[in-house]
Every structure is written in C-alpha cells, then in structure tokens.
Amino acid sequence: MGRIDRWSGIGGPERPITVVNKAEGRSTLDLFLAHFGLRNSEVKPDVVIGDNAQGLKTVAGNPWSIGYASIGSAEPPDKAAQSRGPRARAGAGPHVHRVRPFGGRARDRSSRRPDEG
C-alpha cells in the first residue's frame, strides 16, 4: 500500500502533510484506528497531542496539517466562536462541515475491506 506524505499526492500544493495524532490511551485514537483498520504503529505522526482542544489548535495553526477530533469538539458552541480571528472568518479553522464522521452508525460502510463481511 502506498503512502502519501505530500499534499501534491492528492492534488494539492507541493507541501509536506503534517500528521497530528492522539497519544496512546485516548478513546478517539482507538475509534480512528478501528475505523480505518490500522494498528497504532502504522500511523507516523509528526505531532502527538493529548485532548481534542489541543488537536484542533494544532491543526488550525498549521494549514498543512491533518488530524481528527470528536465531533462535539469540532463544532463551535455558538456563532461567536465561528467568527473569531481571520482564519475562522476565511473558513480555514476546524469546522464540523469538514469532518467525516467515523465510529458507530455514522461509519461509511462503502469503505469496508473485502474481508470485513
């Protein structure tokens, strides 16, 4: 299986992808690994974070990064939170509409491996 480590590999600019991953023992990490059928040793993070807020801040601060968080953390609690700062106004910050859910009933079953029945 190939590995994409630059945004140009998926049609973006010639920039490295900064992978933001959760520390071991976090339930969101367990859901992420189970959804994609990965072992933790297969994920090669550039940054290891603890909680969802730290992950969102890390990704929001680096436009070339990618990470994941719980859906409740990705959705601002109110409209005022959506309008803070130039990145948020430009639509570049974390937002629920850019989140692809995984786990539970929201899982995309079309991406199942052939051996998953």
N, C-alpha and C positions, 0 to 999 in steps of 0.2 A: 504494500500500500504506500502511495506517495505521501510526501509531507509538504505542505505549503507553508513557507515561512516569510513570504513577502506578499504585500497586498497586490503586486502585479500578477501574482499567480491566480487571482480571481478577478482580474480586470481593473485593478486599482493602480495607484502610483507605485513607483519603484521604491518602496519603503519597507523596512522590516516590520513584521507583526510583533507587537509586544503582548505576550500571553500573560494574563493575570489569572491566577488560580487560588483557590481556597487552601488553607492549611489543613492537614490531616485531622480528622475528628469532627469536621463540620458537616452537618446534615445536608447542606446544599451541595457540597462536593460529592457526597455519596449518591444523591439523586442524579447529578450530572454524569458521573461515571457509569451508573446503572443505565441511564437513558441511552448513552452512546456506546455501551458495551465495552468500556475501557477499563484498564487497570490504572491505578494512580501512577505507576512507574512509566506509563506510556505518555503522560502529559508532561511536557517540558516547559515549565513556567519561567518567565523572566522575572516575575514579581509574585511573591506569595503573600496573601493577605489573610486577615482574620475574619472580621464580620462583613456583612453586606455593605454597610456605610463606607467602610474603608475601600472596598472594591469599587463602589460607584464613584468615589472621589478619585481613585487612581485612574479609572477609565475616562472619566470626564476631564482629567488633567492631561491626558495624552491621546490625541486624536488617532494615533497609530496603534492603539491597544485594543484588546478584546477580552471580555470577561463575562461573568454571569452572576446573577443575584436572585434572591427570591422575588417573586412578582410584587409582593407587598412593599418591598424596599425600592423597587424600580419606579413605582408610581408615586408622584408627588402628593403629599397630603392635602394640598389646596392650590388654587390658581396662583396665589402669591409666590409659591415655591417655583412655579413654572416660569416666572418672569425675572428671576434673579440672575444678574450677570449677563454679559454679552454672549457667552456660549449658549446659555439657555434660550435667549431671545432668538438666536440664529438657528435653534433647533438641534444643536450639537451635543447637548448634555444627555444623560441617561433618560430614557422615556419608555413607558410601558408599550407604546406602539412599535418600538424597535426590539421588543423582547419576543423571542419564540419560546412559548411555554414547553416545559417537559415535566414528566412525572405525573402520576395519577391519570385522570381521564383526558387531560389536555395533550397527552403524548401523541405525536404524529406517527400513527401506525404504518404509514406508507414507507417509512424509512427502516422498517424491520429487516433484519438479516434473514436470509432464506432458512437458516436453521432455528429461528425463533418461533416457529409454529403458529 
